[in-house]
Amino acid sequence: MIRSLIILTFLVQTLLGVEKSLFDSTRFHGELNWDKRAFGDSLELPGWKEQSFGRKSGDVWRVHFVCDIASANPNNWLRLPFIDRDEANRLTIKLEYTIRECKRYPGEIRSCKETFQLLYLESDELYANLPSFDESNYNYLKTIAPSSEQSRSAPTSTAPASAHLGSSAPNVFQTEVELPLRAGKRGAYLVFRDQGACVSLLSIKVSYTLCPAQINNLAWFPKTPSGANLTDLVQKSGKCVPNSESKSTPIAYCQTNGNWFFIESKEPGSNCVCRPGFFYSSQQEQCIACPQGKYKSELSNQGECFTCPDYSYSKSIGSEYCPCIEGYFRIDSTNITSPCLPYPPEPKNLSVYYIDQTSIKLKWNPIDNYDKNLVQYKLECSKCIDSNDQPKSQKSIFSCDDRTKTVNILVKTTDALPIDNILTNLTAYQFINMNQIFISWSLTDASPVFSYQIRYFPKDQPHQANILALNQPSLNFTFKNSNPTIIQSNVYIFELRARTTHGWSAYTKPVESLTISSTSNLPQSTSQHYQSYDQLRSIENRSESFTVYILISVLSFLCFIVLGLTLLVVLTRSGRIKFLSAYLSKQPSDSDSIEYAKRTAQLGYNHFAASSGTTSSSGGSSPL
């Protein structure tokens, strides 16, 4: 209810303006003693006199009256005290008075008028010696005469009847007079001049009109006096209310009646709008701060504050954005409306995939359970050296997203690179029956080689490449695998490089392994393959001889058992078995010899079996 009354009062002021009082004669209850002077043919003219006057409400104040109708050519002057103009450009003088018609006077009259004059004098200061009451010293403002439209019944007076009032009460009239003021003058004196009327000045009120302080579209305009003339419009610049702004200064015009005339601009930014972190309240005509947990990022009067995105929060009121809580971040820091995400875990299984004197290749496993489109990686150099061998601060080398599996990094080096690749004739033979892959190569010169690296992978799976380091001077190597299905079901691709005094050479062109079932099918196209070919033939011949030796031994053992059993059967049927049993019982030393021979044969077989599981080559071997 109270708020409604406040809003209603504000609207009334907006429509009617504000009237500020500068002078009101009804506030004086004691002797007024205003300056006055009477001129005429009679030496003892009464002139202006004062008396108390009251209404039924009980209010009593002092009034002035004059009624010199019995004198010829009366000239009575009444001057009010100095009126300070304050901020006024124009004074409004409101008079409430009575004046009697000449035809109503009884008896003989010598001078009678039904008008009186209002004059003024603008001044910068209070005069110590006021100018004399002469028409030339004052400015004429208006001759006041009653009209039928102004008349109304006179209020009952509490004062005793005066001689000029007669037996019947006169009508009371009201009038307003506008007095434009010149700039630079502090105030004015008002003067009433009577020349034979019967007048009572019941009240004299002086005021000026103000356009009140008002807020329109978040622009505050201070109270402004109306213009000096009735047609004037006083332009006033406004200011945006706190927590709002505009690109241009708001403008309004104060009208004569105290009402503001606002001009609504259609240009963007010309009106006041709430700053980020504040929303517009039409009821309060101000910008209100967003509460905790909400934000507003735009400069506008549209909408209210938004709730903070996921995993973000504003701890203070009036927030333009919501920062992410600890442990969360935004992919695009400029997009404050996007939700915050948890920091991704560090890359897993980070390893060096390739390295030489000019480049490094890294690889890692992708992050699980995370949006790969939102992940970016950044590699920084923790210790960088400039061209003068001086340490530099940490420097970012590259950035990439989660779809990158391998990163190539160029490394500046002073080492000279070999002009040509020193490796040639890389060949790979895949033996199905031996479950092995034999590779060999040649060198183009006699440069010392410290080590080799073999990169290999199944033909249909290039992303599963492996690297094998060889610290050996030989020119061949053998791959083995205990699972024969691996080699038999895949065709492999091989690449080779060497490290010399000049650093690492480039990898050779990829070579596909040749699948062969026997060394009889091994090609001998060039003399450079002879050494590798002889080695392979030697390996296969040893393997074949070893196999034949085992077969012969097994067959001989079986034949010996069959022969023994046959001999035993023949002897039993011939009746000589008893003789043999007696013989054996008589030869204990010979029996010991037989047992010893059996143990020797068994040990020899075990040793043979153990050696049969090992195959060597002149270069080396590694499982696939």
ZAGU-10313 format. One line per 8 residues: number of its first residue (from 0); for each residue x negated, y, z of C-alpha. Coordinates in nm, 2 decimals, decimal comma. Each point is the difference from the previous one (the first is absolute). Example, Ala and Ser with C-alpha at 12.3 -4.5 7.8 and 13.67 -1.06 7.14 Angstrom:
REM ZAGU-10313
0	-1,23/-0,45/0,78  -0,14/0,34/-0,07
//
This chain:
REM ZAGU-10313
0	0,00/0,00/0,00  -0,28/0,24/0,09  -0,18/-0,08/-0,33  0,32/0,07/-0,19  0,03/0,34/0,16  -0,36/0,09/-0,08  0,05/-0,10/-0,36  0,32/0,20/-0,02
8	-0,16/0,31/0,15  -0,29/-0,03/-0,25  0,25/-0,02/-0,29  0,19/0,31/0,12  -0,32/0,20/0,02  -0,09/-0,12/-0,35  0,33/0,13/-0,14  0,04/0,32/0,20
16	-0,35/0,10/0,07  -0,13/0,15/0,33  0,08/0,35/0,12  -0,25/0,15/0,24  0,12/0,29/0,22  -0,22/0,31/0,04  0,25/0,23/0,18  0,33/-0,05/0,18
24	0,17/0,28/0,18  0,23/-0,23/0,19  -0,29/-0,12/0,21  -0,05/0,33/0,17  0,21/0,05/0,31  -0,16/0,31/0,15  -0,04/0,36/-0,12  -0,13/0,00/-0,36
32	-0,13/0,35/-0,02  -0,04/-0,01/-0,38  -0,12/0,32/-0,17  0,28/0,22/-0,11  0,07/0,35/-0,11  0,32/0,21/-0,08  0,02/0,29/-0,24  0,30/0,22/-0,09
40	0,18/0,34/0,04  0,08/-0,07/0,36  -0,29/0,03/0,24  0,14/-0,27/0,23  0,07/-0,30/-0,23  0,04/-0,33/0,18  -0,19/-0,20/-0,27  -0,07/-0,37/0,05
48	0,08/-0,14/0,34  -0,03/-0,34/0,15  0,23/-0,21/0,23  0,05/-0,36/0,11  0,21/-0,23/-0,21  0,12/-0,35/0,06  0,20/-0,29/-0,14  0,23/-0,25/0,16
56	-0,28/-0,25/0,02  -0,15/0,22/0,27  -0,30/0,12/-0,21  -0,07/0,37/0,06  -0,25/0,22/-0,18  -0,06/0,36/-0,08  0,14/0,17/-0,32  -0,03/0,34/-0,16
64	0,29/0,21/-0,13  0,06/0,34/-0,15  0,31/0,21/-0,07  -0,07/0,37/-0,08  0,31/0,06/-0,21  0,08/0,33/0,18  -0,33/0,16/-0,11  -0,07/0,15/-0,35
72	-0,28/-0,17/-0,19  -0,13/-0,24/0,26  -0,34/-0,17/-0,06  -0,07/-0,27/0,26  -0,32/-0,22/-0,01  -0,06/-0,33/0,18  -0,34/-0,18/-0,04  -0,05/-0,36/0,12
80	-0,33/-0,12/0,15  -0,28/-0,13/-0,23  0,08/-0,33/-0,15  -0,30/-0,23/-0,08  0,05/-0,17/-0,33  -0,19/-0,32/0,10  -0,03/-0,20/-0,33  0,31/0,16/-0,16
88	0,00/0,11/-0,36  0,36/0,13/0,04  0,20/0,10/0,30  0,37/-0,09/0,04  0,19/0,25/0,20  0,33/-0,11/0,14  0,24/0,26/0,14  0,31/-0,04/0,20
96	0,18/0,33/0,04  0,33/0,18/0,03  0,10/0,32/-0,19  0,33/0,18/0,02  0,20/0,14/-0,29  0,02/0,38/-0,02  0,38/-0,01/-0,03  0,03/-0,16/0,34
104	-0,16/0,28/0,19  0,25/0,21/0,20  -0,02/0,38/0,03  -0,23/0,23/-0,19  -0,32/-0,13/-0,15  -0,28/0,20/-0,17  -0,21/-0,27/-0,15  0,09/-0,36/-0,08
112	-0,17/-0,28/-0,20  0,05/-0,37/-0,01  -0,37/-0,09/-0,09  -0,34/0,02/0,15  -0,36/-0,05/-0,14  -0,28/-0,24/0,07  -0,35/0,11/-0,06  -0,35/-0,15/0,07
120	-0,36/0,08/0,04  -0,28/-0,27/-0,06  -0,30/0,04/0,22  -0,33/-0,18/0,08  0,00/0,10/0,36  0,21/0,13/0,29  0,01/0,37/-0,03  -0,09/0,20/0,31
128	0,17/0,31/-0,15  0,28/-0,12/-0,22  0,09/0,22/-0,30  0,28/0,24/0,05  0,36/-0,09/-0,10  -0,01/0,14/-0,35  0,14/-0,16/-0,31  -0,34/0,05/-0,17
136	-0,18/-0,22/0,25  0,21/-0,31/-0,05  0,11/-0,22/-0,28  0,36/-0,04/-0,09  0,12/-0,36/0,02  0,38/0,00/-0,02  0,32/0,18/0,08  0,22/-0,22/0,21
144	0,37/0,01/-0,06  0,26/-0,26/0,11  0,21/-0,20/-0,25  0,31/-0,20/0,04  -0,19/-0,32/-0,05  -0,22/0,07/0,30  0,26/0,10/0,25  0,11/-0,23/0,28
152	0,17/0,04/0,34  -0,21/0,17/0,26  -0,10/-0,19/0,31  0,13/0,11/0,33  -0,24/0,24/0,16  -0,08/-0,01/0,37  -0,12/0,36/-0,01  0,23/0,29/0,09
160	0,18/0,16/-0,29  -0,20/0,27/-0,17  0,15/0,32/-0,13  -0,09/-0,09/-0,36  0,18/-0,33/0,01  0,34/0,15/0,05  0,30/-0,19/0,12  -0,03/-0,28/-0,25
168	-0,29/-0,24/-0,05  -0,19/0,04/-0,33  -0,10/-0,27/-0,23  -0,35/-0,16/0,02  -0,21/-0,03/-0,31  -0,31/-0,20/-0,09  -0,25/0,07/-0,27  -0,34/-0,12/-0,11
176	-0,27/0,22/-0,15  -0,32/-0,14/-0,16  -0,32/0,20/0,04  -0,29/-0,10/-0,23  -0,34/0,07/0,17  -0,32/0,11/-0,16  -0,31/-0,22/0,05  -0,24/0,12/0,26
184	0,24/0,18/0,23  0,03/-0,13/0,35  0,37/0,08/0,05  0,27/0,27/-0,03  0,22/0,24/0,19  0,38/0,00/-0,07  0,19/0,33/0,03  0,38/0,05/0,00
192	0,13/0,34/-0,11  0,36/0,12/0,08  0,15/0,30/-0,18  0,35/0,01/0,16  0,13/-0,35/0,04  0,14/-0,17/0,31  -0,23/-0,31/0,02  -0,09/-0,26/0,26
200	-0,31/-0,22/-0,07  0,10/-0,32/0,19  -0,30/-0,21/-0,11  -0,31/0,04/-0,21  -0,19/-0,31/-0,10  -0,32/-0,01/-0,21  -0,14/-0,33/-0,13  -0,17/-0,15/-0,30
208	0,06/-0,33/-0,19  -0,25/-0,29/0,00  -0,03/-0,31/-0,21  -0,07/-0,25/0,28  -0,29/-0,23/0,02  0,11/-0,30/-0,20  -0,14/-0,33/-0,13  0,10/-0,10/-0,35
216	-0,14/-0,32/-0,17  -0,27/-0,01/0,26  -0,10/0,36/-0,07  0,01/0,24/0,30  0,10/0,36/-0,07  -0,04/0,25/0,29  0,26/0,25/0,10  0,01/0,28/-0,26
224	0,18/0,34/0,02  0,23/0,06/-0,30  -0,09/0,26/-0,25  0,04/0,38/0,03  0,27/0,01/-0,27  0,31/-0,21/-0,03  -0,11/-0,15/-0,33  -0,36/-0,09/0,12
232	-0,13/-0,35/0,02  -0,30/-0,04/0,22  -0,24/-0,27/-0,12  -0,16/-0,21/0,27  -0,26/-0,27/-0,02  0,06/-0,31/0,20  -0,23/-0,26/0,16  0,03/-0,37/0,00
240	0,09/-0,15/0,34  -0,27/-0,19/0,18  -0,10/-0,33/-0,16  0,12/0,11/-0,35  -0,16/0,18/-0,29  0,07/0,14/-0,35  -0,21/0,10/-0,30  0,16/0,35/-0,01
248	0,14/0,24/0,25  0,37/-0,03/0,07  0,20/0,32/-0,08  0,34/0,12/0,13  0,19/0,33/-0,01  0,17/0,18/0,29  0,33/0,15/-0,10  0,17/0,31/0,14
256	0,25/-0,20/0,20  -0,28/-0,20/0,18  0,04/-0,31/-0,21  -0,30/-0,18/-0,17  0,01/-0,06/-0,37  -0,22/-0,31/-0,07  -0,13/-0,09/-0,34  -0,05/-0,37/-0,05
264	-0,29/-0,08/-0,23  0,01/-0,30/-0,23  -0,38/-0,02/-0,04  -0,16/-0,29/0,18  -0,20/0,11/0,30  0,16/0,35/0,02  0,22/-0,10/0,30  -0,13/-0,10/0,34
272	-0,03/-0,38/0,04  -0,10/-0,21/0,30  -0,36/-0,11/0,01  -0,11/-0,36/0,01  0,08/-0,15/0,34  0,31/0,21/0,04  0,36/-0,05/-0,12  0,27/0,26/-0,07
280	0,29/0,05/0,25  0,28/0,19/-0,16  0,18/0,05/0,34  -0,30/0,15/0,17  -0,15/0,17/-0,31  -0,35/-0,12/0,08  -0,25/-0,27/-0,07  -0,02/-0,27/0,26
288	-0,30/-0,22/0,06  0,03/-0,37/-0,09  0,00/-0,21/0,32  -0,26/-0,26/0,08  0,01/-0,31/-0,23  0,13/0,21/-0,29  -0,16/0,22/-0,27  0,08/0,24/-0,28
296	-0,26/0,05/-0,27  0,17/0,25/-0,24  0,05/0,37/0,01  0,38/0,01/-0,04  0,33/0,05/0,18  0,15/-0,33/-0,14  0,05/-0,30/0,23  -0,12/-0,08/0,34
304	-0,31/-0,17/0,13  -0,09/-0,35/-0,11  -0,09/-0,29/0,23  -0,37/-0,09/-0,01  -0,09/-0,28/-0,25  -0,09/-0,35/0,13  -0,30/-0,01/0,23  -0,03/0,38/0,03
312	0,11/0,24/0,27  0,00/0,38/0,07  -0,10/0,07/0,36  0,09/0,37/-0,01  0,30/0,20/-0,12  -0,01/0,18/-0,32  -0,20/-0,26/-0,19  -0,06/0,03/-0,37
320	-0,09/-0,37/-0,03  -0,03/-0,31/0,22  -0,36/-0,13/0,04  -0,05/-0,37/0,00  -0,03/-0,17/0,33  -0,34/-0,15/0,10  -0,10/-0,30/-0,23  0,22/0,12/-0,29
328	-0,07/0,21/-0,30  0,16/0,14/-0,32  -0,12/-0,11/-0,35  0,07/0,35/-0,13  -0,06/0,25/0,27  0,18/0,27/-0,20  0,32/-0,20/0,00  0,12/0,06/0,35
336	0,33/-0,17/-0,06  -0,16/-0,34/-0,06  -0,01/-0,25/0,29  -0,32/-0,07/0,17  -0,17/-0,34/-0,05  -0,24/-0,20/0,23  -0,36/0,01/-0,10  -0,09/-0,30/-0,22
344	-0,25/-0,25/0,15  -0,36/0,00/-0,12  -0,09/-0,20/-0,31  -0,05/-0,37/0,06  -0,30/-0,20/-0,13  -0,18/0,30/-0,13  -0,30/-0,14/-0,19  -0,26/0,10/-0,26
352	0,10/-0,17/-0,32  -0,29/0,12/-0,21  -0,31/0,21/0,07  -0,30/0,12/-0,20  -0,22/0,30/-0,02  0,27/0,21/-0,17  0,34/-0,12/0,13  0,19/-0,17/0,27
360	0,33/-0,19/-0,02  0,21/-0,05/0,30  0,31/-0,21/0,04  0,25/-0,06/0,28  0,34/-0,17/0,06  0,32/0,20/-0,04  0,19/0,11/0,31  0,30/-0,22/0,08
368	0,34/0,12/0,10  -0,06/0,36/-0,12  0,12/0,20/-0,29  -0,29/-0,02/-0,24  0,11/0,31/-0,19  -0,06/0,20/0,31  -0,35/-0,13/0,08  -0,31/0,19/-0,10
376	-0,36/-0,08/0,08  -0,28/0,24/0,04  -0,37/-0,09/0,01  -0,24/0,24/0,17  -0,38/0,01/0,00  -0,11/-0,01/0,36  -0,36/0,08/-0,10  -0,07/0,18/-0,32
384	-0,33/0,12/-0,13  -0,03/0,29/-0,24  -0,26/0,05/-0,27  -0,25/0,14/0,25  0,04/-0,31/0,23  0,18/0,21/0,26  0,30/-0,15/0,18  0,34/0,15/-0,09
392	0,32/0,01/0,19  0,26/-0,27/-0,04  0,15/0,01/-0,35  0,30/-0,16/-0,16  -0,09/-0,22/-0,29  0,33/-0,12/-0,14  0,36/-0,07/0,08  0,24/-0,25/-0,14
400	0,33/-0,17/0,07  0,07/-0,36/0,13  0,03/-0,14/-0,36  -0,37/0,04/-0,03  -0,18/-0,33/0,08  -0,36/0,09/-0,11  -0,18/0,33/0,02  -0,30/0,10/-0,20
408	-0,25/0,24/0,16  -0,28/0,16/-0,19  -0,32/0,03/0,20  -0,27/0,24/-0,11  -0,35/-0,16/0,00  -0,35/0,08/-0,11  -0,07/-0,36/-0,10  -0,05/-0,06/-0,37
416	0,24/-0,23/-0,17  -0,12/-0,28/-0,23  0,04/0,09/-0,36  0,11/-0,35/-0,11  0,15/-0,29/0,18  -0,27/-0,26/0,08  0,24/-0,29/0,01  0,10/-0,20/-0,31
424	0,14/-0,33/-0,11  0,23/-0,05/0,29  0,16/-0,35/-0,04  0,24/-0,19/0,22  0,07/-0,38/-0,03  0,29/-0,15/0,18  -0,04/-0,38/0,05  0,33/-0,16/0,07
432	-0,14/-0,35/0,10  -0,26/0,15/0,23  0,23/0,27/0,15  -0,27/0,26/-0,05  -0,07/0,32/-0,19  -0,35/0,06/-0,12  -0,10/0,36/-0,11  -0,33/0,11/-0,14
440	-0,15/0,32/-0,14  -0,31/0,16/-0,14  -0,21/0,31/0,05  -0,09/0,24/-0,27  -0,33/0,11/0,16  -0,23/-0,11/0,29  0,12/0,27/0,24  0,02/-0,14/0,36
448	0,35/-0,09/0,11  0,07/0,01/0,37  0,35/-0,14/0,00  0,31/-0,07/-0,21  0,37/0,05/0,05  0,26/-0,23/-0,17  0,35/0,12/-0,03  0,25/-0,27/-0,09
456	0,38/-0,06/0,00  0,26/-0,23/-0,16  0,08/0,12/-0,35  0,37/0,05/0,08  -0,07/0,18/0,33  -0,25/0,28/-0,06  0,11/0,18/0,32  -0,14/-0,29/0,21
464	-0,36/0,07/-0,09  -0,28/-0,12/0,24  -0,36/0,11/0,01  -0,29/-0,24/0,08  -0,34/0,13/0,09  -0,31/-0,20/-0,11  -0,34/0,08/0,16  -0,19/-0,24/-0,23
472	-0,23/0,04/-0,30  0,15/-0,29/-0,20  0,21/0,06/-0,32  0,29/-0,24/0,08  0,25/-0,09/0,26  0,25/-0,29/0,06  0,35/0,05/0,15  0,15/-0,30/0,18
480	0,34/-0,07/0,15  0,11/-0,30/0,21  0,35/0,04/-0,14  -0,02/-0,12/-0,37  0,34/0,14/-0,08  -0,12/0,36/0,04  -0,26/-0,02/-0,27  0,20/-0,22/-0,23
488	0,31/0,23/0,01  -0,18/0,33/-0,05  -0,22/0,17/-0,26  -0,24/0,25/0,16  -0,14/0,33/-0,11  -0,36/0,09/0,10  -0,19/0,33/0,01  -0,36/0,05/0,11
496	-0,23/0,28/0,10  -0,35/0,03/0,14  -0,19/0,23/0,25  -0,34/0,11/-0,11  -0,23/0,28/0,11  0,23/0,24/-0,19  0,30/-0,11/0,19  0,30/-0,20/-0,11
504	0,07/-0,07/-0,36  0,34/0,01/-0,16  0,21/-0,31/0,00  -0,03/-0,21/-0,31  0,30/-0,05/-0,22  0,25/-0,25/0,14  -0,07/-0,36/-0,10  0,26/-0,27/0,00
512	-0,11/-0,34/0,13  -0,01/-0,28/-0,26  0,18/-0,31/0,11  -0,18/-0,32/-0,10  0,04/-0,36/0,11  -0,36/-0,12/-0,06  -0,35/0,15/-0,07  0,02/-0,18/-0,33
520	0,24/0,27/-0,11  -0,22/0,28/0,13  -0,11/0,24/-0,28  -0,36/0,07/-0,08  0,04/0,30/-0,23  -0,31/0,19/0,10  -0,34/-0,08/0,14  0,07/0,23/0,30
528	0,25/-0,26/0,13  -0,24/-0,29/-0,01  -0,13/0,04/0,35  0,36/0,01/0,14  0,10/-0,29/-0,23  -0,29/-0,22/0,12  0,08/0,07/0,36  0,37/-0,09/-0,06
536	-0,11/-0,32/-0,18  -0,23/-0,09/0,28  0,27/0,05/0,25  0,24/-0,21/-0,20  -0,26/-0,27/-0,06  -0,08/-0,03/0,37  0,36/-0,02/0,08  0,06/-0,27/-0,26
544	-0,31/-0,20/0,11  0,11/0,03/0,36  0,34/-0,13/-0,09  -0,14/-0,30/-0,21  -0,23/-0,08/0,29  0,29/-0,02/0,24  0,20/-0,22/-0,24  -0,29/-0,24/-0,05
552	-0,06/-0,03/0,38  0,37/-0,07/0,07  0,02/-0,27/-0,28  -0,33/-0,17/0,12  0,13/-0,02/0,35  0,33/-0,15/-0,12  -0,19/-0,25/-0,21  -0,21/-0,10/0,29
560	0,30/-0,06/0,22  0,17/-0,21/-0,28  -0,32/-0,20/-0,05  -0,03/-0,07/0,37  0,35/-0,11/0,04  -0,03/-0,23/-0,30  -0,32/-0,16/0,13  0,17/-0,05/0,34
568	0,29/-0,18/-0,16  -0,23/-0,23/-0,20  -0,22/-0,09/0,30  0,31/-0,08/0,21  0,14/-0,24/-0,25  -0,34/-0,17/-0,05  -0,04/-0,06/0,37  -0,30/0,22/0,04
576	0,16/0,27/0,21  -0,10/-0,18/0,32  -0,36/0,00/-0,12  0,02/0,37/-0,06  0,16/0,07/0,33  -0,27/-0,20/0,18  -0,26/0,18/-0,20  0,13/0,34/0,09
584	0,01/-0,10/0,36  -0,36/-0,09/-0,02  -0,11/0,33/-0,16  0,08/0,29/0,24  -0,27/0,22/-0,14  0,15/-0,03/-0,35  0,34/0,10/0,14  -0,14/0,31/0,15
592	-0,15/0,09/-0,33  0,34/-0,02/-0,17  0,17/0,23/0,26  -0,28/0,25/-0,04  0,05/-0,01/-0,38  0,37/0,07/0,05  -0,07/0,30/0,22  -0,25/0,13/-0,24
600	0,25/-0,02/-0,29  0,27/0,18/0,20  -0,23/0,28/0,10  -0,11/0,04/-0,36  0,36/0,03/-0,11  0,09/0,26/0,26  -0,30/0,21/-0,10  0,10/-0,04/-0,36
608	0,36/0,10/0,07  -0,11/0,31/0,18  -0,23/0,11/-0,28  0,28/-0,06/-0,26  0,21/0,28/0,14  -0,27/0,27/-0,08  -0,07/0,15/-0,34  -0,26/0,27/-0,04
616	-0,10/0,22/-0,28  -0,30/0,22/-0,07  0,21/0,32/0,05  0,23/-0,05/0,29  0,37/-0,08/0,07  0,31/0,15/0,16  0,35/-0,12/0,05  0,28/0,17/-0,19
//
